[in-house]
């Protein structure tokens, strides 16, 4: 019988990143995933600088670059006619943190998988049904169902990376309250380059967000904000009319309309939720990724935060005297980051997805004022890249709305944490 040092439940980005981080510690790790093969989903495609630094150490960035990953340097919020409102310019960040990468989600998972050593085993089609405990209540393993059989698998550490609906988190008694956004996103994959090929571009329109960025091999990803039932039951003819209507609220996307109407079969619909678990650990168990937190897609933080979770957990396992101390240190370090990212992502989403007249006017002013203040613009970009926790103070919020800022040109000399 194989003896495992750790069991990772979930083979998405969070689970595979955790397995890769544990591999550097020499741990024999078992990865379980209920799916028999990765699902091709239109999410988790943009990698932020902080996550890329970790992936570079693992050789994953080089693999993605060789597979055609697209380097990007800006996230730009634009009006419907492409007028820039706010530019997150990554080239202003410290050396080594100035680039984002985009690639297909399945390509990122493949690169992570290929970076794993032979001592890491992945079992697909294996469902982690519940946790196992010792008489003290400590987690000691999981009960696995696979191909009609049930097996108890033990390890001194279990990592729940099984998503927002995590069965293991519930089995551990960790509550999680999710809040749904009042809109959904439709995703399409288009042939050809986007209008702004070097950017992740968020168009802010009267009907909400249109998010566009390049994918490898001359393709474009576009997300369109919709009302919950806006296209439910729509046939091909109705969807064609709907796609043509994007011209009216976002003239900047007019060059994409014909390509969009020819790519309706690539459509995926996403319900957006936000949540943060109140704790990340119980004895013998750690939560990573969406098992612990979820944010709006706009700021490209979900997968990147999960990769940083994995790296931090492994760091404390390597440096702490025992597992319980490592888990406590992991939670102490990551919870403030996760809460900061949750607030930052929600604030960004409100600025761009609001459709009410008053909120749109105030949001536009806040974006412009932030853009014209080098200090605020740098702070926002630094936070978005995942390099530190520097939330806007109440006075900064007033500067965003028009209060003169005598420190506007004082760019903070921060270094990545």
C-alpha positions in Angstrom: 0.0 0.0 0.0 1.3 3.4 -1.0 1.8 5.8 1.9 1.0 9.4 1.0 2.4 12.5 2.7 -0.5 14.7 1.3 -3.8 14.3 -0.5 -5.0 17.1 -2.8 -8.7 16.9 -3.7 -9.3 18.7 -7.0 -7.1 18.9 -10.2 -8.0 22.4 -11.3 -5.5 25.2 -11.2 -5.6 25.3 -7.3 -5.1 21.6 -6.8 -2.4 21.2 -9.5 -0.5 24.3 -8.2 -0.7 22.8 -4.7 0.6 19.5 -5.9 3.5 21.2 -7.7 4.4 23.3 -4.6 4.4 20.2 -2.4 6.6 18.4 -4.9 9.3 20.9 -4.1 9.2 19.7 -0.5 9.8 16.1 -1.6 6.3 15.0 -0.5 4.6 12.0 -2.0 1.3 13.5 -3.1 -2.0 12.0 -4.4 -4.2 14.2 -6.4 -7.9 13.2 -6.8 -10.4 14.6 -9.2 -13.9 13.5 -10.0 -13.7 14.5 -13.6 -12.1 12.0 -16.0 -10.5 14.8 -18.1 -10.2 18.6 -17.7 -13.2 20.5 -18.9 -12.5 23.2 -21.5 -13.9 26.3 -19.8 -13.4 30.0 -20.7 -12.0 31.1 -17.3 -8.7 31.3 -15.6 -6.9 32.4 -18.8 -5.0 35.5 -17.6 -2.0 35.1 -15.3 -0.9 38.1 -13.1 2.7 38.9 -12.3 2.7 37.5 -8.7 1.5 34.2 -9.9 3.8 34.2 -12.9 6.8 34.6 -10.6 5.8 31.4 -8.9 5.1 29.6 -12.1 8.5 30.7 -13.5 10.3 28.9 -10.6 8.4 25.7 -11.5 9.2 25.9 -15.2 5.5 26.4 -16.1 5.9 29.9 -17.5 8.5 28.7 -20.0 6.2 25.9 -21.0 3.3 28.2 -21.6 5.5 30.7 -23.5 6.7 27.8 -25.7 3.1 26.9 -26.3 2.3 30.4 -27.6 1.1 32.3 -24.5 0.4 35.9 -25.2 2.3 38.6 -23.2 0.2 41.6 -22.1 1.3 44.8 -20.3 -2.0 46.6 -19.6 -5.5 46.3 -18.3 -7.4 49.2 -19.8 -10.9 50.3 -18.9 -12.5 52.1 -21.8 -15.7 53.8 -22.7 -18.0 52.3 -25.4 -16.1 54.2 -28.1 -12.7 52.9 -26.8 -11.8 56.2 -25.0 -9.4 55.2 -22.2 -10.8 55.9 -18.7 -8.3 54.1 -16.6 -5.0 52.3 -17.5 -3.4 49.7 -15.2 0.1 49.9 -16.8 2.2 47.0 -15.7 5.4 48.4 -17.2 5.5 50.9 -14.3 5.9 48.0 -11.8 9.2 46.7 -10.4 11.4 44.7 -12.7 10.3 41.1 -13.0 6.6 42.0 -12.5 5.8 43.9 -15.7 4.0 41.3 -17.8 0.7 39.3 -17.8 0.2 36.2 -19.9 -2.9 34.8 -21.5 -3.5 31.2 -22.5 -6.3 28.7 -22.6 -7.3 27.3 -19.2 -6.6 23.7 -20.4 -3.2 24.7 -21.6 -2.4 26.1 -18.1 -3.6 22.9 -16.5 -1.5 20.8 -18.9 1.6 22.8 -18.2 1.1 22.4 -14.4 0.5 18.7 -14.8 3.6 18.2 -16.9 5.7 19.9 -14.3 4.8 17.3 -11.6 7.3 14.7 -10.7 6.7 10.9 -10.9 6.1 10.7 -7.1 2.9 12.8 -7.6 0.0 10.6 -8.7 -3.2 12.0 -10.3 -6.3 9.8 -10.1 -9.1 11.0 -12.4 -12.7 9.9 -12.0 -12.0 9.6 -8.3 -14.6 11.4 -6.1 -13.5 12.5 -2.6 -16.8 11.9 -0.8 -16.0 12.9 2.7 -13.2 13.3 5.3 -11.8 10.7 7.6 -10.9 11.7 11.2 -9.1 10.2 14.1 -10.6 10.0 17.6 -9.5 13.6 18.4 -11.3 15.0 15.4 -8.2 15.6 13.3 -8.5 15.0 9.6 -6.5 12.0 8.6 -7.6 11.3 5.0 -10.6 11.0 2.6 -13.1 8.4 1.5 -12.8 7.9 -2.3 -15.3 6.5 -4.7 -14.1 5.4 -8.0 -15.6 3.0 -10.6 -18.1 1.7 -8.2 -15.7 1.0 -5.4 -15.0 2.8 -2.1 -11.5 3.2 -0.6 -10.3 5.1 2.5 -7.0 6.9 1.7 -4.9 8.3 4.6 -2.4 11.1 4.8 -1.3 13.5 7.6 -2.4 16.5 5.4 -5.4 16.9 3.2 -5.9 19.9 0.9 -9.4 20.8 -0.3 -9.1 22.3 -3.8 -12.5 21.0 -4.9 -14.2 24.3 -5.8 -16.8 26.7 -4.4 -19.3 23.9 -3.6 -16.5 22.0 -1.8 -17.8 18.9 -0.1 -14.7 18.6 2.0 -15.1 22.2 3.3 -18.6 21.3 4.4 -17.5 18.0 6.0 -14.9 20.0 8.0 -17.7 22.3 9.3 -16.4 25.5 7.7 -19.3 27.7 6.7 -19.3 29.7 3.5 -21.8 32.3 2.4 -21.9 33.1 -1.3 -23.4 36.2 -2.8 -24.4 36.2 -6.4 -23.9 39.2 -8.7 -27.1 40.5 -10.4 -25.7 39.7 -13.8 -24.0 36.9 -15.8 -21.3 36.8 -18.3 -21.5 35.2 -21.8 -18.1 34.1 -23.2 -17.2 33.6 -26.8 -14.0 32.6 -28.6 -13.4 34.4 -31.9 -10.9 34.0 -34.6 -8.5 36.9 -35.2 -6.9 39.5 -33.0 -8.9 42.0 -30.7 -9.0 45.7 -31.4 -6.4 46.3 -28.7 -4.0 43.3 -29.1 -1.6 44.3 -26.3 -4.3 44.8 -23.6 -6.9 43.2 -21.5 -9.6 45.6 -22.3 -12.8 46.2 -20.2 -15.4 48.3 -22.1 -17.7 50.1 -19.7 -21.1 50.5 -21.4 -24.6 51.5 -20.4 -25.5 47.8 -20.4 -22.4 46.8 -18.4 -19.1 45.1 -19.0 -17.6 43.8 -22.3 -14.2 42.2 -21.5 -11.8 41.5 -24.4 -8.3 40.0 -24.6 -6.1 38.0 -27.0 -5.6 34.3 -26.8 -2.8 32.4 -28.5 -2.7 31.5 -32.2 -4.6 34.6 -33.3 -7.8 34.3 -31.3 -9.9 36.6 -29.1 -11.8 36.0 -25.9 -14.8 38.2 -25.3 -17.1 38.3 -22.3 -20.4 40.1 -22.4 -22.4 41.1 -19.3 -26.1 40.1 -19.6 -29.2 40.0 -17.4 -29.8 36.6 -15.8 -32.5 35.5 -18.4 -31.5 37.7 -21.3 -30.7 34.9 -23.8 -32.3 32.0 -22.1 -34.0 29.8 -24.8 -32.6 31.9 -27.6 -32.2 30.0 -30.9 -29.4 30.8 -33.5 -31.5 33.5 -35.2 -32.2 35.2 -31.9 -28.6 35.0 -30.9 -27.5 36.4 -34.2 -29.7 39.5 -33.7 -28.5 39.8 -30.1 -24.8 39.8 -31.2 -25.5 42.4 -33.9 -27.0 44.6 -31.2 -23.6 44.9 -29.4 -22.7 47.5 -32.1 -25.2 49.9 -30.6 -23.9 49.9 -27.0 -20.2 49.4 -27.8 -19.2 50.9 -31.1 -15.6 49.9 -30.4 -16.5 46.3 -30.9 -18.0 46.8 -34.4 -14.9 45.1 -36.0 -15.7 42.0 -34.0 -19.5 41.7 -34.8 -19.1 39.5 -37.9 -16.7 37.2 -36.1 -18.9 37.0 -33.1 -22.0 36.0 -35.1 -19.9 33.3 -36.6 -18.7 32.0 -33.2 -22.0 31.7 -31.4 -21.4 27.9 -30.9 -18.5 28.7 -28.6 -20.8 30.4 -26.1 -20.5 29.6 -22.4 -22.6 31.2 -19.6 -21.1 32.0 -16.2 -23.0 32.9 -13.0 -20.8 35.1 -10.8 -20.5 34.8 -7.1 -18.2 36.2 -4.4 -17.3 34.6 -1.1 -14.6 34.3 1.5 -14.4 31.5 4.1 -13.9 32.6 7.7 -11.1 30.2 8.2 -8.8 28.3 5.9 -7.8 25.4 8.1 -8.8 22.8 10.6 -6.4 20.3 12.1 -5.0 18.2 9.2 -6.9 20.2 6.5 -6.2 23.3 4.4 -8.5 25.1 1.9 -7.0 26.5 -1.3 -8.6 28.3 -4.3 -12.3 28.5 -4.7 -12.9 26.1 -1.9 -12.0 29.1 0.2 -12.7 32.2 -1.9 -14.3 33.4 -5.1 -14.3 36.8 -6.8 -15.7 38.5 -9.9 -13.9 37.6 -13.1 -13.1 41.2 -14.1 -9.9 41.6 -12.1 -8.5 38.2 -13.1 -7.7 37.2 -9.5 -9.3 33.8 -8.9 -6.7 31.5 -10.4 -3.9 33.8 -9.5 -4.9 33.9 -5.9 -5.2 30.1 -5.8 -1.6 29.7 -7.1 -0.4 32.1 -4.4 -2.3 30.1 -1.8 -0.5 26.9 -2.9 2.9 28.6 -2.8 2.3 30.1 0.7 1.1 26.8 2.1 4.2 25.0 0.9 6.4 27.7 2.2 5.0 27.3 5.7 5.1 23.5 5.6 8.8 23.8 4.7 9.7 26.3 7.5 7.4 25.4 10.4 8.3 22.8 13.0 5.1 20.8 12.5 2.0 20.7 10.3 -0.3 22.4 12.8 2.1 25.3 13.1 2.4 25.5 9.3 -1.4 25.5 8.9 -1.8 28.3 11.4 0.9 30.4 9.7 -0.7 29.8 6.3 -4.1 31.0 7.5 -2.5 34.0 9.3 -0.7 35.1 6.1 -3.4 34.3 3.5 -6.6 35.4 5.1 -5.7 39.2 5.0 -4.6 38.8 1.3 -7.8 37.0 0.4 -10.0 39.6 2.1 -8.1 42.4 0.4 -8.5 40.8 -3.0 -12.2 40.2 -2.4 -12.7 43.9 -1.6 -10.5 45.1 -4.5 -12.2 42.8 -7.0 -15.7 43.7 -5.8 -14.9 47.5 -6.0 -13.5 47.1 -9.5 -16.6 45.1 -10.6 -19.0 47.7 -9.3 -17.1 50.5 -11.1 -17.4 48.7 -14.5 -20.6 46.6 -14.3 -23.0 49.1 -12.8 -25.8 50.0 -15.2 -27.7 52.7 -13.1 -27.2 56.2 -14.3 -26.0 57.7 -10.9 -23.6 54.8 -10.3 -22.2 55.0 -13.8 -21.6 58.7 -13.6 -19.8 58.4 -10.2 -17.9 55.3 -11.4 -16.7 57.2 -14.5 -15.5 60.1 -12.4 -13.7 57.7 -10.0 -11.9 56.0 -12.9 -10.8 59.2 -14.5 -9.6 60.7 -11.2 -7.6 57.5 -10.4 -6.1 57.5 -13.9 -4.9 61.1 -13.6 -3.3 60.5 -10.2 0.0 58.7 -10.7 0.0 57.7 -7.0 -3.5 56.2 -7.1 -2.9 54.6 -10.5 0.3 52.9 -9.3 -1.3 51.7 -6.1 -4.2 50.2 -8.0 -1.9 48.5 -10.5 0.4 47.2 -7.7 -2.5 45.7 -5.9 -4.0 44.2 -9.0 -0.7 42.5 -9.9 -0.8 40.7 -6.5 2.3 42.4 -5.2 1.0 43.8 -1.9 -1.8 44.9 0.3 -2.3 48.7 -0.1 -6.0 49.4 0.0 -7.3 52.9 -0.7 -7.8 54.9 2.5 -11.1 57.0 3.0 -9.1 60.1 1.9 -8.1 58.3 -1.3 -11.8 57.7 -2.0 -12.5 61.4 -1.7 -9.6 62.1 -4.1 -11.2 59.7 -6.6 -14.4 61.8 -6.5 -12.6 65.1 -7.0 -10.9 66.3 -3.8 -7.5 67.7 -4.8 -4.7 65.4 -3.9 -1.4 67.2 -3.1 0.4 63.8 -3.2 -0.9 62.8 -6.6 2.6 62.8 -8.2 4.3 60.9 -5.4 4.6 57.3 -6.6 5.1 55.0 -3.6 8.5 53.2 -3.6 7.0 49.9 -2.6 8.8 46.6 -3.3 6.9 43.3 -3.8 6.0 41.5 -0.5 
